[in-house]
């Protein structure tokens, strides 16, 4: 009886120890520890503080609880073992190690996600803010921190994963009108249809409808087109006008041909007599419609050609818009991405 009681007490103590484990307690609500900002270069006054605050608020916006750098301390961790011990001591599931390097007027911002158990870097996001001031660099750092959600918060059964890359990289990604980060980006999204927008200075924005399925992951690669290299889409009214031009041109062409046929034919709707009638009984007055036939024929050909060209251009614009609509569906071999 004493042995049984001892075994029960031992099992109870083991269960309590497991439940008290930080890693288990935090599984439902991930906690992220922010390491001190590593800086290579000279920032404007108070720049490091503003960058760190922006990164902290953006990480908190992913849904994870944040332990600030001041709580973790300023001691650097040189290896994975140190990282693991630091995470266990702070009771966090992940660590985020931010760094900023200045190259003349460029900010190179890097955020590394460290697994709190193994101490290994499981994801690294980097963005170069070219010819930026501090204000622009802070916004880029915030977007980059927001893109870490997929690696900090585990998706549930009601989400799917969307991985987006662009050429060139560094395009801002908006989902349902809300900025979520910059490309390359991987994140969890609720199942259903979402409006995806990619935009970058000097390039045309791309809008797509994305359908997300539960538990599925897909990679989307999009090429951004420079503004100067892509024709602006025609306004919607051009399409009906092109059909009208084709109709008017067809009528004009038909009239021109009729005038050609009528030219030099005797006039039949007037009465001629005497010297006005030739030996065959035809009136000497004849139709002079050659000039009108030429004008009507040329007008018809020009109108038909212009209407056809506008109609082809309009059809290409519509086809291009249809090509940008992306669908994510399960296929026989896993994921099927429909464009």
C-alpha positions as CSV (number, residue, x, y, z in Angstrom):
1,X,0.0,0.0,0.0
2,X,2.9,2.4,0.8
3,X,4.5,1.6,-2.5
4,X,1.3,2.4,-4.4
5,X,0.9,5.7,-2.5
6,X,4.5,6.6,-3.2
7,X,4.0,5.8,-7.0
8,X,0.9,8.0,-7.1
9,X,2.6,10.9,-5.4
10,X,5.6,10.5,-7.7
11,X,3.3,10.5,-10.8
12,X,1.4,13.6,-9.5
13,X,4.7,15.5,-9.0
14,X,5.8,14.6,-12.5
15,X,2.6,15.8,-14.1
16,X,2.8,19.0,-12.1
17,X,6.4,19.5,-13.3
18,X,5.4,19.0,-16.9
19,X,2.4,21.4,-16.6
20,X,4.7,24.0,-15.0
21,X,7.2,23.7,-17.9
22,X,7.5,27.1,-19.7
23,X,7.5,25.4,-23.1
24,X,4.2,23.6,-22.5
25,X,2.6,26.5,-20.8
26,X,3.5,28.7,-23.7
27,X,2.4,26.4,-26.4
28,X,-1.1,27.8,-26.5
29,X,0.2,31.4,-26.4
30,X,3.7,31.9,-27.9
31,X,6.0,34.3,-26.1
32,X,8.7,36.1,-27.9
33,X,11.8,37.5,-26.4
34,X,13.4,40.5,-28.2
35,X,17.2,40.6,-28.1
36,X,18.9,44.0,-28.0
37,X,19.3,45.7,-31.4
38,X,22.6,45.0,-33.0
39,X,23.9,48.1,-34.8
40,X,26.6,48.5,-37.4
41,X,26.9,52.2,-38.2
42,X,25.8,55.5,-36.8
43,X,22.1,56.2,-36.5
44,X,20.5,59.6,-36.0
45,X,19.9,60.6,-32.3
46,X,17.4,58.2,-30.6
47,X,17.2,56.1,-33.8
48,X,18.1,52.8,-32.2
49,X,15.3,53.3,-29.6
50,X,12.7,54.1,-32.3
51,X,13.6,51.1,-34.4
52,X,13.5,48.8,-31.4
53,X,10.1,50.1,-30.3
54,X,8.7,49.7,-33.8
55,X,9.9,46.1,-34.1
56,X,8.5,45.3,-30.6
57,X,5.0,46.7,-31.4
58,X,5.0,44.9,-34.8
59,X,5.9,41.6,-33.2
60,X,3.2,42.1,-30.6
61,X,0.7,42.7,-33.4
62,X,1.3,39.1,-34.7
63,X,-0.5,37.8,-31.6
64,X,2.5,36.7,-29.6
65,X,3.3,37.9,-26.1
66,X,6.5,40.0,-26.2
67,X,9.2,40.1,-23.6
68,X,11.2,43.3,-24.2
69,X,15.0,43.4,-24.6
70,X,15.3,45.3,-21.3
71,X,14.0,42.2,-19.5
72,X,16.3,39.8,-21.2
73,X,19.4,41.8,-20.5
74,X,22.2,43.1,-22.7
75,X,24.5,40.1,-22.6
76,X,25.3,38.7,-26.1
77,X,24.8,35.0,-26.8
78,X,27.5,33.5,-28.9
79,X,26.1,30.1,-29.5
80,X,22.9,28.0,-29.6
81,X,23.3,26.7,-26.1
82,X,23.4,30.2,-24.7
83,X,20.3,31.1,-26.7
84,X,18.4,28.0,-25.4
85,X,19.4,28.8,-21.8
86,X,18.3,32.5,-22.2
87,X,14.9,31.5,-23.7
88,X,14.3,29.0,-20.8
89,X,15.3,31.6,-18.2
90,X,12.9,34.2,-19.7
91,X,10.2,31.6,-20.3
92,X,9.8,32.4,-24.1
93,X,9.2,30.1,-27.0
94,X,11.1,32.2,-29.5
95,X,13.8,34.8,-29.6
96,X,14.0,37.6,-32.2
97,X,17.5,39.0,-32.9
98,X,17.2,42.3,-34.8
99,X,20.2,44.0,-36.5
100,X,20.6,47.1,-38.6
101,X,23.6,47.9,-40.8
102,X,24.1,51.3,-42.5
103,X,25.7,51.4,-45.9
104,X,25.9,55.1,-46.9
105,X,22.2,56.0,-47.3
106,X,20.9,52.4,-47.3
107,X,19.6,50.6,-44.2
108,X,20.1,46.8,-44.2
109,X,17.5,45.4,-41.6
110,X,17.7,41.8,-40.5
111,X,15.4,39.9,-38.1
112,X,16.4,36.4,-37.1
113,X,13.9,34.1,-35.4
114,X,15.5,31.7,-32.9
115,X,13.8,28.5,-31.6
116,X,13.7,28.8,-27.8
117,X,14.2,25.0,-27.3
118,X,17.1,24.3,-29.7
119,X,18.6,27.8,-29.8
120,X,18.8,27.5,-33.6
121,X,17.9,30.2,-36.1
122,X,14.7,28.9,-37.9
123,X,14.1,31.9,-40.1
124,X,15.8,35.1,-41.2
125,X,14.1,38.0,-42.9
126,X,16.1,40.8,-44.4
127,X,15.2,44.0,-46.2
128,X,17.3,46.7,-47.8
129,X,15.8,50.2,-47.5
130,X,17.6,52.0,-50.4
131,X,18.2,55.8,-50.0
132,X,16.2,55.9,-46.9
133,X,15.9,58.2,-44.0
134,X,15.2,57.1,-40.4
135,X,11.4,57.4,-40.9
136,X,11.4,55.1,-43.9
137,X,13.7,52.6,-42.2
138,X,11.4,52.4,-39.2
139,X,8.4,51.6,-41.4
140,X,10.4,48.9,-43.2
141,X,11.5,47.4,-39.9
142,X,7.8,47.3,-38.8
143,X,6.7,45.6,-41.9
144,X,9.5,43.1,-41.7
145,X,8.7,42.3,-38.1
146,X,5.0,41.8,-39.0
147,X,6.1,39.2,-41.6
148,X,7.4,36.9,-38.8
149,X,3.9,35.9,-37.7
150,X,4.1,32.5,-39.6
151,X,7.2,31.6,-37.6
152,X,6.0,32.8,-34.2
153,X,2.4,31.8,-34.0
154,X,1.4,28.3,-35.0
155,X,-1.5,28.1,-37.5
156,X,-4.7,26.3,-36.4
157,X,-7.1,24.2,-38.4
158,X,-8.9,27.3,-39.7
159,X,-5.9,28.8,-41.5
160,X,-3.7,28.1,-44.5
161,X,-0.3,29.3,-45.4
162,X,0.6,31.8,-48.1
163,X,4.2,32.2,-49.3
164,X,4.8,35.2,-51.5
165,X,7.9,36.3,-53.4
166,X,8.3,39.0,-56.0
167,X,10.9,40.1,-58.6
168,X,12.3,42.4,-57.5
169,X,12.0,41.7,-53.8
170,X,11.0,44.3,-51.3
171,X,7.4,44.8,-52.5
172,X,4.9,45.8,-49.8
173,X,2.2,43.1,-49.3
174,X,-1.4,44.1,-48.3
175,X,-4.0,41.5,-47.4
176,X,-7.6,42.8,-47.5
177,X,-6.2,46.3,-47.5
178,X,-3.9,45.9,-44.5
179,X,-0.1,45.9,-44.8
180,X,1.4,42.6,-43.5
181,X,5.0,42.8,-44.5
182,X,7.3,42.9,-47.5
183,X,8.4,40.2,-50.0
184,X,9.6,37.5,-49.6
185,X,6.9,36.8,-47.1
186,X,5.3,33.7,-45.6
187,X,2.3,34.0,-43.3
188,X,-0.8,32.2,-42.1
189,X,-4.2,33.4,-43.3
190,X,-7.8,32.4,-42.4
191,X,-9.4,30.1,-44.8
192,X,-11.5,31.8,-47.5
193,X,-11.0,34.5,-50.1
194,X,-8.7,37.4,-49.6
195,X,-7.7,40.4,-51.6
196,X,-3.9,40.5,-52.2
197,X,-2.0,43.6,-53.2
198,X,1.7,44.0,-54.0
199,X,3.2,47.4,-54.5
200,X,6.6,48.9,-54.8
201,X,7.8,52.3,-55.9
202,X,8.5,52.6,-59.6
203,X,6.4,49.5,-60.4
204,X,2.8,48.7,-61.2
205,X,0.8,47.4,-58.3
206,X,-0.6,43.9,-58.6
207,X,-4.1,43.0,-57.3
208,X,-5.2,39.4,-56.9
209,X,-8.0,37.4,-55.3
210,X,-6.5,34.5,-53.3
211,X,-8.5,31.6,-52.0
212,X,-6.9,29.9,-48.9
213,X,-7.7,26.3,-48.0
214,X,-7.2,24.9,-44.5
215,X,-3.8,23.4,-43.8
216,X,-2.5,24.1,-47.3
217,X,0.7,25.9,-48.2
218,X,1.5,27.4,-51.6
219,X,4.2,29.6,-53.1
220,X,3.3,32.5,-55.3
221,X,6.0,34.2,-57.4
222,X,5.0,37.5,-59.1
223,X,7.0,39.7,-61.4
224,X,6.5,43.4,-60.9
225,X,6.5,45.5,-64.1
226,X,8.1,48.9,-64.2
227,X,5.7,51.7,-64.6
228,X,7.4,53.0,-67.8
229,X,7.4,49.5,-69.4
230,X,3.7,48.7,-69.1
231,X,1.0,50.4,-71.1
232,X,-1.7,52.0,-69.0
233,X,-5.0,50.1,-69.3
234,X,-7.7,51.6,-71.6
235,X,-10.7,53.2,-69.9
236,X,-13.9,51.0,-69.9
237,X,-15.7,53.3,-72.4
238,X,-13.1,52.4,-75.1
239,X,-14.6,48.9,-75.6
240,X,-18.1,50.1,-76.7
241,X,-16.6,52.9,-78.7
242,X,-14.4,50.4,-80.6
243,X,-17.6,48.4,-81.6
244,X,-19.3,51.7,-82.6
245,X,-16.3,52.5,-84.8
246,X,-16.4,49.1,-86.5
247,X,-20.1,49.6,-87.1
248,X,-19.8,53.1,-88.6
249,X,-16.8,52.0,-90.6
250,X,-18.7,49.0,-92.1
251,X,-21.5,51.3,-93.1
252,X,-19.1,53.8,-94.6
253,X,-17.3,51.1,-96.6
254,X,-20.5,49.8,-97.9
255,X,-21.6,53.3,-99.0
256,X,-18.3,53.9,-100.7
257,X,-18.5,50.7,-102.7
258,X,-22.1,51.6,-103.7
259,X,-20.8,55.1,-104.9
260,X,-18.0,53.4,-106.9
261,X,-20.6,51.2,-108.7
262,X,-22.9,54.2,-109.3
263,X,-20.2,56.4,-110.8
264,X,-20.7,57.3,-114.5
265,X,-24.0,55.6,-114.7
266,X,-26.8,57.5,-116.5
267,X,-29.2,59.5,-114.4
268,X,-32.5,57.7,-114.4
269,X,-34.6,59.8,-112.0
270,X,-34.9,62.9,-114.3
271,X,-36.6,63.3,-117.6
272,X,-34.3,63.9,-120.6
273,X,-35.4,64.7,-124.1
274,X,-34.0,66.0,-127.4
275,X,-30.3,66.4,-127.5
276,X,-30.0,65.2,-123.8
277,X,-30.8,61.6,-124.9
278,X,-28.3,59.5,-126.8
279,X,-28.9,56.9,-129.5
280,X,-29.5,54.2,-126.9
281,X,-32.1,56.3,-125.1
282,X,-29.9,57.1,-122.1
283,X,-29.8,60.5,-120.6
284,X,-26.5,62.3,-121.2
285,X,-26.4,63.4,-117.5
286,X,-24.4,60.9,-115.5
287,X,-23.6,60.3,-111.8
288,X,-20.4,61.8,-110.6
289,X,-19.8,59.8,-107.4
290,X,-16.2,58.8,-107.7
291,X,-14.8,61.3,-105.2
292,X,-17.5,60.5,-102.7
293,X,-16.9,56.8,-103.1
294,X,-13.1,57.3,-102.4
295,X,-13.9,59.4,-99.3
296,X,-16.4,57.0,-97.9
297,X,-14.3,53.9,-98.6
298,X,-11.2,55.4,-97.0
299,X,-13.2,56.5,-94.0
300,X,-14.7,53.1,-93.6
301,X,-11.4,51.3,-93.8
302,X,-9.8,53.7,-91.2
303,X,-12.8,53.4,-88.8
304,X,-12.9,49.5,-89.0
305,X,-9.1,49.3,-88.6
306,X,-9.1,51.7,-85.6
307,X,-12.0,49.9,-83.9
308,X,-10.5,46.5,-84.4
309,X,-7.1,47.6,-82.9
310,X,-8.8,49.2,-79.9
311,X,-10.9,46.1,-79.4
312,X,-7.8,43.8,-79.5
313,X,-6.0,46.1,-77.0
314,X,-9.1,46.0,-74.7
315,X,-9.3,42.2,-74.9
316,X,-5.6,42.0,-73.9
317,X,-6.1,44.2,-70.9
318,X,-9.0,42.1,-69.8
319,X,-7.0,38.9,-70.3
320,X,-4.1,40.3,-68.3
321,X,-6.5,41.2,-65.4
322,X,-7.9,37.6,-65.5
323,X,-4.3,36.2,-65.4
324,X,-3.7,38.0,-62.1
325,X,-6.5,36.2,-60.4
326,X,-4.9,33.4,-58.3
327,X,-6.7,30.4,-56.9
328,X,-5.3,27.9,-54.4
329,X,-6.9,24.5,-54.6
330,X,-6.0,21.0,-53.4
331,X,-4.8,18.8,-56.3
332,X,-4.2,15.1,-56.8
333,X,-0.5,15.6,-55.9
334,X,-0.9,18.2,-53.1
335,X,-1.4,21.8,-54.0
336,X,-2.7,23.2,-57.2
337,X,-2.2,26.9,-57.9
338,X,-4.7,28.2,-60.5
339,X,-4.0,31.5,-62.3
